[in-house]
Amino acid sequence: MSTKPFLYKFASKLNEAPIDEPQLHFDEKEQVNLFEDGSLSWFGVSKKIYTSTGTPGHTIPAHYTKSNKYVLAKRVPGKTDRRAGK
């Protein structure tokens, strides 16, 4: 039995394998990512821009919990957050 861990057998094969990943570069004039052949890289432009979204405040009414304790009403303030636009 070998003292090398099992996955070490495959590490050398992975290091010898050619990299099939195309090279990207950023075009300053167009402000987009392009492949070597000049085609557009869609993963760099398909992300939606963020928009500010507001959620309105609301009141949680008074109630009894499962353990039969009484909880007073509570006001939850509105919040503003950033989400991907539609």
C-alpha distances in whole Angstrom, upper triangle without the diagonal:
4,7,9,11,11,14,14,13,17,19,20,21,23,24,25,27,31,33,35,37,41,42,45,48,51,54,57,60,58,56,53,50,50,47,47,50,52,51,51,48,49,47,49,52,51,51,54,56,56,60,61,61,63,63,66,66,67,68,66,68,69,67,65,62,60,60,64,64,67,66,68,69,67,67,64,65,65,62,61,58,57,55,54,58,59
4,5,8,9,12,11,11,14,16,16,18,20,21,22,24,28,30,32,34,38,39,42,45,48,51,53,56,55,53,51,47,47,44,44,47,49,49,49,46,47,44,46,49,49,49,52,54,54,57,59,59,61,61,64,65,66,67,65,67,68,66,65,61,59,60,64,64,66,65,67,68,66,66,63,64,63,60,59,56,54,53,52,56,57
4,6,9,12,10,11,15,15,17,19,20,21,23,25,29,30,33,34,38,39,41,44,47,50,52,56,55,52,50,46,46,44,44,47,49,49,48,45,46,44,45,49,48,48,51,52,53,56,57,58,60,59,63,63,64,65,63,66,66,64,63,59,58,58,62,62,64,63,65,66,63,64,61,62,61,58,57,54,53,52,51,55,56
4,6,8,7,8,11,12,13,15,17,17,19,21,25,26,29,30,34,35,37,40,43,46,49,52,51,49,46,42,43,40,40,43,45,45,45,41,43,40,41,45,45,44,47,49,49,53,54,55,57,57,60,61,61,63,61,64,64,63,62,58,57,57,61,61,63,62,64,64,62,62,59,59,59,55,55,51,50,49,48,51,53
4,6,6,8,10,11,13,15,16,17,19,21,24,25,28,29,32,33,36,39,41,45,47,50,49,47,44,40,41,39,39,42,44,43,43,39,40,37,39,42,42,41,44,46,46,50,51,52,54,53,57,57,58,59,57,60,61,59,58,55,53,54,57,57,60,58,60,60,58,58,55,56,55,52,51,48,46,45,45,48,49
4,6,6,8,10,12,13,14,16,18,19,23,24,26,27,31,32,35,38,40,44,47,49,48,46,43,40,40,37,38,40,42,41,41,38,39,36,38,41,41,40,43,45,46,49,51,51,53,53,56,57,58,59,57,60,61,59,58,54,53,54,57,58,60,58,61,60,58,58,55,56,55,52,51,48,46,45,44,47,48
4,5,6,7,10,11,11,13,15,16,19,20,22,23,27,29,31,34,37,40,43,46,44,42,39,36,36,34,34,37,39,38,37,34,35,32,34,38,37,37,40,42,42,46,47,48,50,50,54,54,55,57,55,58,59,58,57,53,52,53,57,57,59,57,59,59,56,56,53,54,53,49,49,45,43,42,41,44,45
4,5,5,7,9,10,11,13,15,19,20,22,24,27,28,31,34,37,40,43,46,45,42,40,36,36,34,34,36,39,38,38,35,36,34,35,39,38,38,42,43,44,47,49,50,52,52,56,57,58,59,58,61,62,61,60,56,55,56,60,59,61,59,62,61,59,59,55,56,55,51,50,47,45,43,42,46,47
4,6,7,8,10,11,12,14,18,19,22,24,27,29,32,35,38,41,44,47,45,44,41,37,37,34,34,36,39,38,38,35,37,34,36,40,39,39,43,45,46,49,51,52,54,55,58,59,60,62,60,63,64,63,62,59,57,58,62,62,64,62,64,64,61,61,58,58,57,54,53,49,47,45,44,47,48
4,6,5,6,9,10,11,15,16,18,20,24,25,28,31,34,38,40,43,42,40,37,33,33,30,30,33,35,34,35,32,33,31,33,36,36,36,39,42,43,46,48,49,52,52,55,56,58,59,58,61,62,61,60,57,56,57,61,61,62,60,62,62,59,59,56,56,54,51,50,46,44,42,41,44,45
4,5,5,6,9,10,14,15,17,19,22,24,26,29,32,35,38,41,40,38,35,32,31,29,29,31,34,33,33,30,32,29,31,35,35,35,38,40,41,45,46,48,50,51,54,55,57,58,57,60,62,61,60,57,56,57,60,60,62,60,62,61,58,58,54,54,53,50,48,45,42,41,40,43,44
4,5,5,6,9,12,14,17,19,22,23,27,29,33,36,38,41,40,39,36,32,32,29,28,31,34,33,34,31,33,31,32,36,36,37,40,42,43,47,49,50,53,54,57,58,60,62,61,64,65,64,64,60,59,61,64,64,65,63,65,64,62,61,58,58,56,53,51,47,45,44,42,45,46
4,5,5,6,10,12,15,17,20,22,25,28,32,35,38,40,39,38,35,31,30,27,27,29,32,31,32,29,31,29,31,35,35,35,39,41,43,46,48,50,52,53,57,58,60,62,60,64,65,64,64,60,59,61,64,64,66,63,65,64,62,61,58,58,56,53,51,47,45,43,41,44,45
4,5,5,9,10,12,14,18,19,22,25,28,32,35,37,36,34,31,28,27,24,24,27,29,29,29,26,28,26,28,31,31,32,35,37,39,42,45,46,49,49,53,55,56,58,57,60,62,61,61,58,57,58,61,61,63,60,62,61,58,58,54,54,52,49,47,43,41,39,37,40,41
4,6,8,9,13,14,17,18,21,24,27,31,33,36,35,34,31,27,27,24,23,26,29,29,29,26,28,27,28,31,32,32,36,38,39,43,45,47,50,50,54,56,57,59,59,62,63,63,63,59,59,60,63,63,64,62,64,63,60,59,55,55,53,50,48,44,41,40,38,41,42
4,6,9,12,15,17,19,22,25,28,31,34,37,36,35,32,28,27,24,23,25,28,28,29,27,29,28,29,33,33,34,38,40,42,45,48,49,52,53,57,59,60,62,62,65,67,66,66,63,62,63,67,66,68,65,67,66,63,62,58,58,56,53,51,47,44,43,41,43,44
4,6,9,12,15,17,20,23,27,29,33,35,34,33,30,26,25,21,21,23,26,26,27,24,26,25,27,30,31,32,35,37,39,43,46,47,50,51,55,57,58,61,60,63,65,64,64,61,60,62,65,65,66,64,65,64,61,60,57,56,54,51,49,45,42,40,38,41,41
4,6,9,12,13,17,20,24,26,29,32,31,30,27,23,21,18,17,19,22,22,24,22,24,23,24,28,29,30,34,36,38,41,44,46,49,50,54,56,58,60,60,63,65,65,65,62,61,63,66,66,67,64,66,64,61,60,56,56,54,50,48,44,41,39,37,39,40
4,6,8,10,14,17,20,23,26,29,27,26,23,20,18,15,15,17,20,19,20,18,21,19,21,24,25,26,30,32,34,38,41,42,45,47,51,53,54,57,57,60,62,62,62,59,59,61,64,63,64,61,63,61,58,57,53,52,50,47,44,40,37,36,33,35,36
4,6,9,13,16,19,22,25,27,26,25,22,18,16,13,13,15,17,17,18,16,18,17,19,22,23,24,28,30,33,36,39,41,44,46,49,52,54,56,56,59,61,61,62,59,58,61,63,63,64,61,62,60,58,56,53,52,49,46,43,40,36,34,32,34,34
4,6,9,13,16,19,22,24,23,22,18,15,13,10,11,13,15,15,15,13,15,14,15,19,20,21,25,27,29,33,36,38,41,42,46,48,50,53,53,56,59,59,59,57,56,58,61,61,61,58,59,58,55,53,49,48,46,43,40,36,33,31,28,30,31
4,7,10,13,16,19,21,20,19,16,12,10,7,7,10,11,11,12,10,13,13,14,17,18,20,24,26,29,32,35,37,41,43,46,49,51,54,54,57,60,60,61,58,58,60,63,62,63,60,61,59,56,54,50,49,46,43,40,36,33,31,28,30,31
4,7,10,13,16,18,17,17,14,10,9,6,6,10,11,11,12,10,14,14,13,16,19,20,24,25,28,31,34,37,40,42,46,48,51,54,54,58,60,60,61,59,59,61,63,63,63,60,60,58,55,53,50,48,46,42,39,36,32,31,28,29,31
4,7,10,13,15,14,13,10,6,6,5,6,10,9,10,9,8,11,11,10,13,16,17,21,22,25,28,31,34,37,39,43,46,48,51,52,55,58,58,59,57,57,60,62,61,61,58,58,56,53,51,47,46,43,39,36,33,29,28,25,26,28
4,6,9,12,12,10,9,6,6,7,8,11,9,11,10,9,13,13,11,14,17,18,21,21,24,28,31,33,37,39,43,46,48,52,52,56,58,59,61,58,59,61,63,62,62,59,59,57,53,51,47,45,43,39,36,32,29,28,25,27,28
4,6,9,9,7,6,4,6,9,11,13,11,12,10,10,13,13,10,12,15,16,19,19,22,25,28,31,34,37,41,43,46,49,50,54,57,57,59,57,58,60,62,61,60,57,57,55,51,49,45,43,40,37,33,30,27,26,23,24,26
4,6,6,5,6,6,7,10,11,13,10,11,10,11,14,15,12,13,16,18,20,20,23,26,29,32,36,38,42,45,48,51,52,56,59,60,61,59,60,63,64,63,63,59,59,56,53,51,47,45,42,38,35,32,28,27,25,25,27
4,6,5,7,9,11,14,15,16,13,15,13,14,16,17,14,14,18,19,20,20,22,25,28,31,35,38,41,44,47,50,52,55,58,59,61,59,61,63,64,63,62,59,58,56,52,50,46,44,41,37,34,31,27,27,25,25,27
4,6,8,11,12,15,16,17,13,15,13,15,17,19,15,15,19,20,21,20,23,26,29,32,35,39,42,45,48,51,53,57,60,61,63,61,62,65,66,65,64,61,60,57,54,51,47,45,42,38,35,32,29,28,26,26,27
4,6,9,10,13,15,15,12,12,10,12,14,16,13,12,15,17,18,18,21,24,27,30,33,36,40,43,46,49,51,54,57,58,61,59,60,62,64,63,62,58,58,55,52,49,45,43,40,37,33,30,27,26,23,23,24
4,7,10,13,16,17,13,13,11,12,13,14,10,10,14,14,16,15,18,21,24,27,31,34,37,40,43,46,48,51,54,55,57,56,57,59,61,59,59,55,55,52,49,46,42,40,37,34,30,27,24,23,20,20,22
4,6,10,13,14,11,10,7,8,9,10,7,7,11,12,14,15,18,21,24,27,31,34,37,40,43,46,47,51,54,55,57,55,56,58,60,59,58,55,54,52,49,46,42,40,37,34,30,27,24,22,19,20,21
4,7,10,12,9,9,6,6,8,9,6,8,11,13,16,17,20,23,26,29,33,35,39,41,44,47,48,52,55,55,57,55,56,58,60,59,58,55,55,53,50,47,43,42,39,35,32,29,25,24,21,21,23
4,7,8,6,6,5,5,9,11,9,11,14,16,19,20,23,26,30,32,36,38,42,45,47,51,51,55,58,58,60,58,58,61,63,62,62,58,58,56,53,51,47,45,42,39,35,32,28,27,24,24,25
4,5,5,5,6,6,10,11,11,13,16,18,21,23,26,29,33,35,39,41,44,47,50,53,53,57,60,60,61,59,59,62,64,63,63,60,60,58,55,53,49,47,44,41,38,35,31,29,26,27,28
4,6,8,10,10,14,15,15,17,19,22,25,26,29,33,36,38,42,44,48,51,53,56,57,61,63,64,65,63,63,65,67,67,67,64,64,62,59,56,53,51,48,45,41,38,34,33,30,31,31
4,6,9,11,14,16,16,17,20,22,25,27,31,34,37,39,43,45,49,52,54,58,58,62,64,65,66,64,64,67,69,68,68,65,65,63,60,58,54,52,49,46,43,40,36,34,31,31,32
4,7,9,12,15,14,15,17,20,23,24,28,31,34,37,40,43,46,49,52,55,56,60,63,63,65,63,63,66,68,67,67,63,63,61,58,56,52,50,47,44,40,37,33,32,28,29,29
4,7,9,12,12,13,15,18,20,22,26,29,32,34,38,40,44,47,49,53,54,57,60,60,62,60,60,63,65,64,64,61,61,58,56,53,50,48,45,41,38,35,31,29,26,26,26
4,6,9,9,9,11,14,17,19,22,25,29,31,34,37,40,43,46,49,50,53,56,57,58,57,57,60,62,61,60,57,57,55,52,50,46,44,41,38,34,31,28,26,22,22,23
4,6,6,7,9,12,15,17,20,24,27,29,33,35,38,41,44,47,47,51,54,54,56,54,54,57,59,58,58,55,55,52,49,47,43,42,39,36,32,29,25,23,20,21,21
4,5,5,6,9,12,15,18,21,25,26,30,32,35,38,41,44,44,48,51,51,53,51,51,54,56,55,55,52,52,49,47,44,41,39,36,33,30,27,23,21,17,18,18
4,6,6,7,11,13,16,20,23,25,28,30,34,36,39,42,42,46,48,49,50,48,48,51,53,52,52,49,49,47,44,42,38,37,34,31,28,24,21,19,15,17,17
4,6,7,10,12,15,18,22,24,27,30,33,36,38,42,42,46,49,49,51,49,49,52,54,53,53,49,49,47,44,42,38,36,33,30,27,23,20,18,15,16,18
4,6,8,10,13,16,20,22,26,28,32,35,37,41,41,45,48,49,50,49,49,52,54,53,52,49,49,46,43,41,37,35,32,29,26,23,19,17,13,14,15
4,6,9,12,15,19,20,24,26,30,33,35,38,39,42,45,46,48,46,47,49,51,50,50,47,47,44,41,39,35,34,30,27,24,21,18,15,11,12,12
4,6,9,12,16,17,21,23,27,29,32,35,36,39,42,43,45,43,44,46,48,47,47,43,43,41,38,36,32,30,27,24,21,18,14,12,8,9,11
4,7,9,13,14,18,20,24,27,29,33,34,37,40,41,43,41,43,45,47,46,45,42,41,38,36,33,29,28,24,21,18,15,12,9,6,6,8
4,7,10,12,16,19,22,25,28,32,33,36,40,41,43,41,43,45,47,45,44,41,40,38,34,32,28,26,23,20,16,13,10,8,6,6,9
4,7,9,13,15,19,22,25,28,30,33,36,37,40,38,40,42,43,42,41,37,37,34,31,28,25,22,19,16,12,10,6,5,4,5,9
4,6,10,13,16,19,22,26,28,31,34,36,38,37,39,41,42,41,39,36,35,32,29,26,22,20,17,14,10,8,6,6,6,5,9
4,7,10,13,16,19,23,25,28,31,33,36,35,37,39,40,38,37,33,32,29,26,23,19,17,13,10,7,6,5,6,9,8,12
4,7,10,13,16,20,21,25,28,30,33,32,34,36,37,35,34,30,29,26,23,20,17,14,11,8,6,5,6,7,9,9,11
4,6,9,13,16,18,22,25,27,30,30,32,34,34,33,31,27,26,23,20,16,13,11,7,6,4,6,9,10,13,13,14
4,7,9,13,15,18,22,23,26,26,28,31,31,29,27,24,23,19,17,14,11,9,5,5,6,8,11,12,15,15,16
4,7,10,13,16,19,22,25,25,28,30,30,28,26,22,21,17,15,11,9,7,5,7,9,11,14,15,18,18,19
4,7,10,13,16,19,22,22,25,27,27,25,22,19,17,14,11,7,6,4,4,7,10,13,17,18,21,21,23
4,7,9,13,15,19,19,22,25,24,22,19,16,14,11,9,6,5,7,7,11,14,16,20,21,24,24,25
4,6,9,12,16,17,20,22,21,19,16,13,11,7,6,4,6,9,10,14,17,20,23,24,27,28,28
4,7,9,12,13,16,18,17,15,13,10,9,6,5,6,7,11,13,16,19,21,24,25,28,29,29
4,6,10,12,15,17,15,14,11,9,7,5,7,9,11,14,16,19,23,25,28,28,32,32,33
4,7,10,13,15,12,11,7,6,5,4,7,11,13,16,19,22,26,27,31,31,35,35,36
4,7,10,11,9,8,6,5,7,8,10,14,15,19,22,24,28,29,32,32,36,37,37
4,7,8,5,5,5,6,9,11,13,17,18,22,24,27,30,31,34,35,38,39,39
4,5,5,5,6,7,11,12,14,17,18,22,24,26,29,30,33,33,36,38,38
4,5,7,10,11,15,16,18,21,21,25,27,29,32,32,35,35,37,39,39
4,6,9,11,15,17,19,22,23,27,29,30,34,34,37,37,40,42,42
4,7,9,13,15,18,21,23,26,29,31,34,35,38,38,41,43,43
4,6,10,13,15,19,20,24,27,29,32,33,37,37,40,42,43
4,7,10,12,16,18,22,25,27,31,32,35,36,39,41,41
4,7,9,12,14,18,21,23,27,28,32,33,36,37,38
4,6,10,13,16,19,22,26,28,31,32,36,37,38
4,7,10,13,16,19,23,25,28,30,33,34,35
4,6,10,13,16,19,22,25,26,30,31,32
4,6,10,13,16,19,23,24,28,28,29
4,7,9,13,15,19,20,24,25,26
4,7,10,13,17,19,22,23,25
4,7,10,14,15,19,19,21
4,7,10,12,16,17,19
4,7,10,13,14,17
4,7,10,12,15
4,7,9,12
4,6,9
4,7
4
